[in-house]
Amino acid sequence: MQQRWAELLMIFATASLIPLEIRHLWHRPGLVGAVILLVNCFIVWFLYRVLNATRPTRTSRSPRLVETL
């Protein structure tokens, strides 16, 4: 049951941690915090790319032709 809203929620939940990590890095700069921030940004980017790659195609509904005898 791959629901689109659940996939988007996963991206937003992961991305919501980025401001907290930036704040932590601002107050306590360090290599580990910077690596964690970069990894989290990469994860959000990757999830976004995967979500766009699996986007369902929207087909335009054209009127059906009906043959009459």
N, C-alpha and C positions, 0 to 999 in steps of 0.2 A: 504494500500500500504506500507507494512513494507519492506523498502528497506535497504539492508545491509549497504550501504555506509552512510545512514543517521544515523543509529544506531552507527556506528563507529565514525562518526563526533560528535555525542553527547558525547561519551566517551572522545574523544580528547579535546573537548571544556571544559568539566568539569575538566579534568586532567590538562589543561593548566593553571588553576587558582592556582594549588598547589605551583609552584615556587613563585608566588606573595604572597601567604599566608606565606610561609617560610621566605621570605624577611621581611614581615611586623612583623612576630614573632621575627625575629632576632633583628630588630631595636627597637621594643616596645614589650618586652615579657609580656605576661599576660595570665590569665586563659581562657578568652573568645577567644583569638586568637588561643590558643592551641586546644580548643574544636572545633572551626570552621575548623581548619586544619584536625583534626581527623575525623570529620563528612564528610568533602569533600573526604578524602582518602577512607572512608567506602563507600561512594556513588560510587566512581570510581570502587572500587573492586566489589561492588554489581552489577553494570551495566555490568562489564566485565563477571561476572559469569552468569548473565542472558543471555547475548549475546552468550556465549559458550554453554549454555544449549539448546538454540533454534537454534543452528547451523544446517543448512540443511545438511543432509547426502549426501555424494557424492557417487553415484552408478557408478560402472564401467559398461561400455557398453559392453555387451557380444554380439557376433554375434547371430542373431536370426536363429533358425533352421527352415528350410522350408521343409515341407513334399512334396515329389514328388510321383505322382501316377504311 
